[in-house]
Amino acid sequence: MRRGFTLIELLVVIAIIAILAAILFPVFARAREKARQASCQSNEKQIALAMIMYAQDYDETMVPCTTWGNNVGWTYDWTKDYTWPQLINPYVKNWQLHVCPSDGNAHQGAGMSGQQAGAQGQQADFNNGLSTDYGYNYMYLSPFKPVGGCPTWVGIATSEIKGPAMCIMNVDTIWDMVGGQPAGGGNWFVEAPTFCCSGSSCWFGGWNNDPNSWLCWGGVWPRHNLMANVAFCDGHVKSLNIPALAAGTTFPNGPWVTDWRLLLWDRGNNG
């Protein structure tokens, strides 16, 4: 004699399925994010190699964070100013590499900082360069220096980098924070947690832990399961958390260095 499921049995099965789903969905989400993290690392690896090739072709000099065609500094003038992603684009030739697959706010050719949305050509390249997801360690590799009375980003000689495997070149970034959430894509530069011995005449405020500031962690954003992908000056890429990125400093209690051997931003010149 055949018999069907009772209502109680059916409810028990549904409850078991719901419990299993609640257990497995976070696992699937982490696995999916892990795949995106690997894709992001591949992007950052290719960008790092392009920056190394640029340095080899330009008298062993690191790419400047930005160049500008006037004597007043940064003006967001896309007809005269060039971001470092634009300068290395001949070695990359693929703007999609500048988009982290985990950045839901990333958008190419978008209007940033007053630039025209839906731009084309050089203006789109300029916008893409501004909002790359991989911020440049400008304070130590392309510091602000007064040149002819104008603050200018100047790429350092690669010979100044004594420990390339211990010096950050690029890291996952955000453009802005709104309501405690990242907004606007990435940022073409990132602040180091300390300015000590950077050689930069000025900077944008360093690290803080204000959840409503783009300078929360200096613009670094750990979008991969609380990890940020980091490219080093020798070309290798790995994921680090915020404490590892702030190692050797007094953050969050100031921008001072406590152990030069642990600091990952300073070209490996100290310690």
Beta strands, then each sheet from edge to edge (+ up, - down):
strand 1: 66-67
strand 2: 82-83
strand 3: 134-136
strand 4: 144-147
strand 5: 150-153
strand 6: 168-172
strand 7: 176-178
strand 8: 181-183
strand 9: 228-232
strand 10: 237-240
sheet 1: 1+ 2-
sheet 2: 3+ 6- 9+ 10-
sheet 3: 4+ 5-
sheet 4: 7+ 8-
end
